[in-house]
């Protein structure tokens, strides 16, 4: 079922009415909820990796940048979900 869902989900997400691709349909509630779960999972994995890198004094900037991007995208998706 996971492969089926992935095949159904677009690679890029755009808020309703803000699509950069002509003809792209806005996301429905199920798609938004799925993407939120997916982003939360990625966020947790990145936090774990960040903790590991901190302990070995690795380069944290790329992970911190991605975490901030995920937070922003989650905020947008949660707003979209509330507006439905």
C-alpha positions in Angstrom: 0.0 0.0 0.0 2.9 2.4 0.8 4.2 2.1 -2.8 0.7 2.8 -4.1 0.4 6.0 -1.9 3.8 7.2 -3.0 2.9 6.7 -6.6 -0.2 8.9 -6.0 1.6 11.7 -4.3 3.2 14.5 -6.2 6.9 15.1 -5.6 6.4 18.8 -4.8 3.7 20.4 -2.7 2.0 23.7 -3.3 -0.6 25.5 -1.2 -4.0 25.9 -2.8 -3.9 28.5 -5.5 -0.1 28.9 -5.3 1.0 26.1 -7.7 4.0 26.9 -9.7 3.0 24.3 -12.3 0.1 25.0 -14.5 -2.8 22.6 -14.2 -1.6 21.1 -10.9 -4.5 20.3 -8.6 -4.6 21.5 -4.9 -4.0 18.8 -2.3 -7.0 17.2 -0.6 -7.3 16.5 3.1 -5.9 13.0 2.9 -2.9 14.1 0.9 -2.2 16.9 3.4 -2.4 14.6 6.4 -0.2 12.0 4.7 2.5 14.7 3.9 2.3 16.0 7.5 3.0 12.5 8.9 5.8 12.0 6.3 7.4 15.4 7.3 7.2 14.6 11.0 8.9 11.3 10.5 11.7 13.0 8.5 12.0 15.7 11.2 12.4 13.1 14.0 15.1 11.3 11.9 17.0 14.5 11.3 16.8 15.4 15.0 18.4 12.1 15.9 21.1 12.6 13.3 21.7 16.1 14.6 22.3 14.7 18.1 24.8 12.2 16.7 26.7 14.9 14.8 26.7 17.2 17.9 28.5 14.5 19.8 31.2 14.2 17.2 31.3 17.9 16.5 30.2 17.5 12.9 28.8 20.1 10.5 25.3 20.8 11.7 24.3 23.6 9.3 22.7 21.4 6.5 20.6 19.5 9.0 19.6 22.7 10.9 18.6 24.3 7.5 16.5 21.3 6.5 14.8 21.2 10.0 13.8 24.8 9.6 12.5 24.1 6.1 10.4 21.2 7.4 9.0 23.4 10.2 7.9 26.0 7.7 6.3 23.4 5.4 4.5 21.8 8.4 3.2 25.2 9.3 1.9 25.8 5.8 0.3 22.3 5.6 -1.4 22.7 9.0 -2.8 26.0 7.9 -4.1 24.4 4.7 -5.7 21.6 6.8 -7.4 24.0 9.1 -8.7 26.0 6.1 -10.4 23.0 4.5 
